[in-house]
Amino acid sequence: MRYSIRLSYDGADFCGWQIQPNAPSVQESLETALSKLLRQDIKVTGAGRTDTKVSAINYVAHFDIPNDPGIDATNICYKLNAILPLSIRVHEVAEAADDFHARFGATERGYRYFINRRKDPFVTRMSYFYSFPLDVEAMNKAAEAILGTHDFRCFEKVGSDNKTSVCTVTCAHWDTWTPSHVKELGYPAEDGDYLVFTIKADRFLRNMVRAVVGSLLEVGRGKKNPEWIEGLISGGTRSDAGESVPGHALFLNQVKY
């Protein structure tokens, strides 16, 4: 029997979703917990990789129970949350169709990257402190070049084993955002102190979002013009693009099927 599982996790303590040797991963934590509860070896397939320290909200995975005695999904969900670390929360376990696949069945994924332009001790775990003056209008103009179907190898981590580096991006733009402590507790802030980059696509390459954000920040600082992004996509390499930004401020927040 196949089951889907929906969960959220704080990536600070993990090397990412996927199991890695000698490093804690979300996948390993989940497989260990499920195997213990169900008293058999359980393997979990996720919607995709996330990099070290990257977090996820409403992440989707699936697992099979080879010798399924008929489980109470609600009870399993409760028990998983009781034994998993506080950094992982399971929202739902549900029966799934035999052909449901958390990775290959996904039609769209969405990420958000958070930036604070002034020092703020209350967002250091989930936002990148970047104090340089930024031209947000120029960054959004540059982001328009990312939309559509392109070969994004210039933003792909060197040495990746993807069969293709072609992706279709449907959304890419910068907006301002307001943290809850600013709204609810009166923390001093000015308009534009906090920025968030939203990007959605049918698939993403390894390190792609962090490289895209790093490149757009080069435009925002005036080091590159907006047209540079279009040139990167049409003929650039990874070494031509901007540096990858830190992973702690990146959230996978949408998986559609």
C-alpha positions in Angstrom: 0.0 0.0 0.0 1.3 3.5 -0.9 0.9 6.5 1.5 1.5 10.2 1.0 3.0 12.3 3.8 2.9 16.0 4.1 5.4 17.7 6.4 7.4 20.8 7.2 10.9 21.1 8.5 13.5 23.6 9.7 16.6 22.8 7.7 19.1 24.4 10.1 20.2 21.0 11.6 20.2 19.0 8.4 22.3 18.5 5.3 19.1 18.8 3.3 16.3 16.4 2.5 18.3 13.6 0.9 20.3 11.0 2.8 24.0 11.7 2.9 26.9 9.8 4.4 27.9 11.0 7.9 25.4 13.9 8.0 21.9 14.1 9.4 19.1 14.5 6.8 15.3 14.9 6.9 14.8 11.7 4.8 16.9 9.6 7.2 15.0 10.9 10.2 11.7 10.1 8.6 12.7 6.7 7.4 14.1 5.8 10.8 10.9 6.9 12.6 8.6 5.1 10.2 10.6 1.9 10.3 10.5 1.9 14.1 6.8 2.5 14.2 5.8 0.0 11.5 8.5 -2.6 12.5 9.8 -3.0 9.0 12.2 -1.3 6.6 10.5 1.8 5.1 12.0 3.9 2.3 10.6 7.4 1.7 10.7 9.3 -1.6 10.5 13.0 -1.5 9.3 15.7 -3.9 12.9 16.7 -4.5 16.2 17.6 -2.9 16.7 20.6 -0.7 20.2 22.0 0.0 21.9 22.1 3.4 20.0 24.3 5.9 17.1 24.9 3.4 13.7 24.6 5.0 10.4 23.4 3.6 6.7 24.0 4.4 4.1 21.5 3.2 6.8 19.2 1.6 5.3 16.1 0.1 6.8 12.5 0.1 5.5 9.0 -0.3 6.3 5.6 1.1 5.2 2.0 0.6 4.4 -0.6 3.3 5.3 -4.0 1.8 3.5 -5.9 4.4 0.6 -3.6 5.1 -1.4 -4.7 8.1 -3.8 -1.8 7.6 -2.7 1.3 9.5 -4.5 4.1 11.2 -3.0 7.0 9.3 -4.1 9.6 11.8 -2.5 7.6 14.6 0.7 7.1 12.7 0.9 10.9 12.1 0.5 11.5 15.9 3.1 8.9 16.8 5.6 10.3 14.2 5.4 13.8 15.7 6.0 12.3 19.1 9.3 10.7 18.1 10.6 13.0 15.4 12.8 16.0 16.4 11.1 19.4 17.0 12.6 20.6 13.7 10.2 18.2 11.7 6.4 18.4 11.9 4.2 15.8 10.0 0.9 17.4 9.0 -0.8 14.5 7.4 -0.4 10.8 6.4 -2.9 9.5 3.9 -3.6 6.6 1.6 -2.4 7.3 -2.0 -3.0 5.8 -5.4 -0.5 3.1 -6.3 0.9 5.2 -9.1 1.3 8.4 -7.0 4.9 9.6 -7.1 6.0 12.5 -4.9 8.8 13.5 -7.2 7.8 12.6 -10.7 4.2 13.5 -10.3 4.8 17.1 -9.2 3.9 19.7 -11.8 5.1 22.8 -10.0 7.4 23.7 -7.1 7.8 27.1 -5.5 10.5 28.7 -3.4 10.9 31.9 -1.5 14.2 33.5 -0.4 14.2 36.1 2.4 16.5 39.1 2.8 16.8 41.7 5.5 18.6 44.9 4.5 19.1 46.1 8.1 20.5 44.1 11.0 17.6 42.3 12.8 18.4 39.8 15.5 14.9 38.2 15.2 15.2 37.0 11.6 18.8 35.7 11.6 17.6 32.1 11.4 15.5 32.5 8.3 16.7 35.6 6.4 19.9 36.7 4.8 21.4 39.9 6.1 22.4 41.9 3.0 23.1 45.5 3.8 24.2 46.8 0.3 21.9 49.3 -1.4 19.7 47.5 -3.9 17.8 48.6 -7.0 14.7 46.3 -6.7 13.2 47.6 -9.9 16.4 46.5 -11.8 16.3 43.1 -10.1 12.7 42.6 -11.2 13.5 43.6 -14.7 16.4 41.1 -14.8 14.1 38.4 -13.3 11.8 38.7 -16.3 14.5 37.0 -18.4 14.2 33.9 -16.2 10.5 33.4 -17.1 9.8 30.7 -19.7 11.5 27.5 -20.8 15.3 27.7 -20.9 18.4 25.8 -20.3 19.5 26.9 -16.9 22.9 25.2 -16.7 24.5 28.5 -15.8 22.8 28.3 -12.4 23.3 24.5 -11.9 25.9 23.2 -9.4 29.0 21.9 -11.1 29.1 18.1 -11.2 25.3 17.6 -11.0 23.9 14.4 -12.7 20.7 15.8 -14.1 19.7 14.3 -17.5 18.6 17.8 -18.6 19.1 21.3 -17.4 15.9 22.6 -19.1 13.2 24.0 -16.8 10.1 26.1 -17.2 9.9 29.0 -14.8 6.4 30.5 -14.4 7.0 33.1 -11.7 10.1 35.1 -10.6 9.9 38.4 -8.8 10.9 40.5 -5.7 8.5 42.0 -3.2 8.7 43.5 0.2 7.5 41.6 3.3 6.9 42.4 6.9 8.0 40.0 9.7 5.5 39.4 12.5 7.6 41.1 15.2 7.5 44.3 13.2 3.7 44.1 12.8 2.8 42.8 16.2 5.5 44.0 18.6 6.5 47.4 17.1 10.1 46.5 16.1 11.6 49.6 14.4 11.7 49.1 10.7 11.4 51.1 7.5 9.6 50.2 4.2 11.9 48.1 2.1 14.0 46.7 4.9 12.8 43.2 4.1 12.7 41.6 0.7 11.5 38.2 -0.5 12.2 36.6 -3.9 9.5 34.2 -5.2 10.2 31.7 -7.9 8.0 28.8 -9.3 8.9 26.2 -11.9 8.1 22.7 -13.1 11.5 21.6 -11.8 14.7 23.0 -10.3 18.3 22.1 -10.7 20.7 21.6 -7.8 21.7 25.0 -6.3 19.6 26.8 -9.0 17.5 29.1 -6.8 20.5 30.2 -4.6 22.5 31.0 -7.7 19.7 32.9 -9.3 19.3 35.0 -6.2 23.0 35.7 -6.0 23.1 36.8 -9.6 20.0 39.1 -9.2 21.7 40.7 -6.2 24.7 41.5 -8.5 22.2 43.4 -10.7 20.6 45.1 -7.7 24.0 46.4 -6.5 24.7 47.8 -9.9 27.6 45.5 -10.6 25.7 44.1 -13.6 23.0 45.4 -15.8 19.6 43.6 -16.1 20.3 42.3 -19.6 23.3 40.4 -18.1 20.9 37.7 -16.9 19.5 37.0 -20.4 23.1 36.6 -21.6 23.9 34.2 -18.9 21.0 32.0 -19.8 21.7 32.1 -23.5 25.4 31.2 -23.2 26.9 31.5 -19.7 28.5 28.9 -17.4 28.2 28.5 -13.7 31.5 30.5 -13.2 30.0 33.4 -15.1 26.9 33.7 -12.8 26.8 35.2 -9.3 27.8 33.5 -6.1 25.2 31.3 -4.4 23.6 32.9 -1.4 23.4 31.0 1.9 20.8 28.3 2.2 19.3 29.2 5.6 17.0 31.9 4.1 15.5 29.6 1.4 12.2 27.9 1.8 10.5 25.4 -0.4 6.9 26.3 0.2 4.8 24.8 -2.6 4.5 21.5 -4.4 1.6 21.0 -6.8 0.4 17.8 -8.5 
